[in-house]
Amino acid sequence: MGDPAEGPVTAVRVEWTGARFRLHLVRGAGGMSVVDGGAKPGDAMSALLGLGVPAEEAEHCVREVEPGYRA
């Protein structure tokens, strides 16, 4: 059996820490992980896309903390 912190991303929450974005990921196997999302909204978007999150969902997640952001 694989590590529950691995596998496809099924839910995301993006958090701005004041200096960097933090990506809270829920994985298909029920695991959770937190990864660095970079210092800019575009960095967070790229990180989400690299994790397999569809573009529309990734943009929505980033806009939750950066309302004016457009990919």
C-alpha positions in Angstrom: 0.0 0.0 0.0 1.3 3.5 -0.9 1.9 6.5 1.3 -1.5 8.3 1.9 0.3 11.6 1.4 0.9 10.5 -2.3 -1.6 10.0 -5.0 -3.9 12.4 -7.0 -4.9 15.7 -5.4 -8.6 15.7 -4.7 -8.9 19.0 -2.8 -6.8 22.1 -2.3 -6.7 25.1 0.0 -4.3 27.9 -0.7 -3.1 30.0 2.2 -1.1 33.3 2.1 1.3 33.4 5.0 2.4 37.0 4.5 5.5 36.1 2.5 4.7 32.9 0.7 1.7 30.8 -0.5 1.1 27.5 1.3 -0.8 24.7 -0.5 -2.8 22.3 1.7 -3.5 19.2 -0.4 -5.9 16.3 0.2 -4.8 13.2 -1.7 -7.0 10.4 -3.2 -5.7 7.9 -0.6 -7.0 10.1 2.2 -3.6 11.6 3.1 -2.9 15.3 3.5 0.2 17.3 2.8 1.3 20.9 2.9 3.7 22.2 0.3 5.3 25.5 -0.6 3.5 27.5 -3.3 6.0 30.2 -3.9 6.0 33.9 -3.3 3.7 35.1 -6.2 0.3 34.0 -7.3 1.8 32.7 -10.6 4.1 30.5 -8.5 1.2 29.0 -6.7 -0.7 28.5 -9.9 2.4 26.8 -11.5 2.8 24.6 -8.4 -0.9 23.5 -8.5 -0.7 22.7 -12.3 2.5 20.7 -11.6 0.6 18.7 -9.1 -2.1 17.8 -11.6 -4.8 20.2 -10.5 -6.9 21.3 -13.6 -6.2 24.9 -14.6 -9.7 26.2 -13.9 -9.6 24.8 -10.4 -6.1 26.0 -9.7 -7.0 29.6 -10.8 -10.1 29.4 -8.6 -8.0 28.3 -5.6 -5.5 31.1 -6.0 -8.3 33.7 -6.5 -9.6 32.7 -3.0 -6.6 34.5 -1.5 -5.8 36.9 -4.4 -9.2 38.1 -5.6 -7.8 40.0 -8.6 -5.6 37.2 -9.9 -6.2 36.0 -13.5 -4.0 33.3 -15.0 
